[in-house]
Amino acid sequence: MRQDAGVNGDAQRIEQLVWMLFLKIFDDRETELEMEANMSAGTYVSPIAERLRWRNWAADPEGITGDELLDFVDNLLFKTLKEIQATNDREAVIRDVFEDTHNFMKNGTLIRRVVNKINEIDFNKSDDRHTLGDVYENILKGLQSAGNAGEYYTPRAVTQFMTEMVDPKLGERVLDPACGTGGFLACTIDYVRNNYVTSAEHEAELQKSIFGVEKKPLPHVLCVTNMFLHGIDTPSQIRHDNLLERPYRDYSPKDRVDIILTNPPFGGREEDGIEQNVPTKFQTKETADLFLFLIMHLLDQKKENARAALVLPDGSLFGDGVKAKLKKKLLEEWNLHTIIRLPNGVFAPYTGIKTNLLFFQNGQPTEEVWFYEHPYPPGYKSYSKTKPIRIEEFDAEKAWWNDRTESELAWKVPVQEIVDNNYNLDISNPNAPEDVFRDPDTLLAEYRALDARVADTRAALKKALADALSPAVAADKRGGDQ
């Protein structure tokens, strides 16, 4: 792909690779479905026109190539799949995948070389599928250094730890409302399958309980393909949509879920009008805040032990205004029992913002919040692409989780103390050694937040002064005219 003049950068190379992988995986799965249909004296009908099926244009290594292949891909394959009539779930998956996907390659001969390499993989062989699953995970990890595409990937160690602590059970409906490339959903599938699935009926129940929504085209395609690699036969429950665009009143009981695991986008702002979809006192354009409201709204409080785990930046913990109102709602309506404070660099190189893992559930309002400060491993000063956070580092939190005691890394705070401090959850570790200095990035973030509040106050004072003076100015003007 690097030799092709039409492909620029890792993000485009990944998108180019993934639509090809999708069609190959889909075709291999269709082979299985055809065999199953024949064994039961039935017939399997592909949702893809016969000429466009992978086996009929890509599988032959000596098949069409050069300009003929490029013309076929651009003017027949993509055009047809984008316009496919979705009369069933499998057709809908294909249409949604190709709706905003592009073929960037401009050299048909190079396309053939890539296609032939992909043809070496048999997705019906468990070894091939497992190996490609590992490769795919590394492809997704590579997005962290692909510009803004890094926002779609949460480090595997973080998704795995959060999933294990939430402990999704078989039959519980699990949603990621900003699923990106599907890391949380993949971890959930693996966790439930390894711990609770013991029959074909269990597997069918698992397949029906995984839900994801992603706003942007590239991560949506990556997620759908990821679900195929994790054994989801028809990932029609991975929707290409933006849940923030839907008014909160439009959600019905059937939209509620038992568990939400997510890393909502932070640092971004939504377009004008999106904020009107939430109640007035929670209206804001900040994406992370809107998702926090949505998460609380979509969790089914009528279900016993409905629960959530999400990633939030430091700014959401100490912010006031709408942020404080959201935290008030969270503490009063849910039991925010744990906050794991992560150090710098967990999401490097995409962002250096410090982040937190929040865990809450229904049952009773918050009485106290436990904090745990995740330390760097010995010898580390930060994380990086070559030194990422590892799942083994969470062993200490796992050991502490069900037998909580205060230590140099763990402390608890009564909810009244948080309320008295205007719902500030950015609480420093009182048990830390005295010679530990506060992180410069944290101080800078606090300064920026304070500076923004000062600017807002200054603007409000100017407006109030202008409003107060305007009648007098108008009177003077009328007097001068007379």
Buried (B, 14 or more C-beta within 10 A) or exposed (E): BEEBEBBEEBBBBBBBBBBBBBBBBBBBBBBEBBEEEEEEEEEEEBBBEEEBBBBBBBBEEEBBBEEEBBEBBBEBBBEBBBEBEBEEBBBBBBBBBBBBBBBBBEBBBBBBBBBBEBBEBBBEEEEBBEEBBEEBBEBBBBBBBBEEBBBBBBBBBBBBBBBBBBBBBBEBBBBBBBBBBBBBBBBBBBBBBEEBBEEEEBBEBBBEBBBBBBBBBBBBBBBBBBBBBBBBBBBBBBBBBBBBEBEBEEBEEEBBBBBBBBBBBBEEBBEEEBBEBBEEEBBBBBBBBBBBBBBBBBBBEEBEEBBBBBBBBBBBBBBEEBBBBBBBBBBEBBBBBBBBBBBBBBBBEBBEBBBBBBBBBBEEEBEBBBBBBBEBEEEBEEBEEEBBBEBEBBEBBEEBBEEEEEEEBBBBBEBEEBBEEEBBBBBEBEEEEEEEEEEEBBEEBBEEBEEEEEEEEEEEEEEEEEEEEEEEEEEEEEEEEE
